[in-house]
Amino acid sequence: MAHLTPAEQIEQSYDLAMMALANYLTQKRDASATVDRLISILDRDSLRDAITEVLVDSRVHPRPKADETARRKNRAAGPSA
């Protein structure tokens, strides 16, 4: 089994939750079974760990905002002639 990155684990859980909802909407599962399935997907230690890791990483290594990136590029380009 391949090791998933935290972002991939979150995406996989999202996909599983969407499939559970689709099964409910197409009447393959009743509401109670759907809620039980959603709880089992969301109540995983691995999902909580993945979310925590992504949140901590975003705090430690924040991405520059779009306007910051543009200013940096303009400064690096120097004065225009």
Helices and strands as residue ranges (DSSP letters): H 6-25, H 31-42, H 45-60, H 66-77
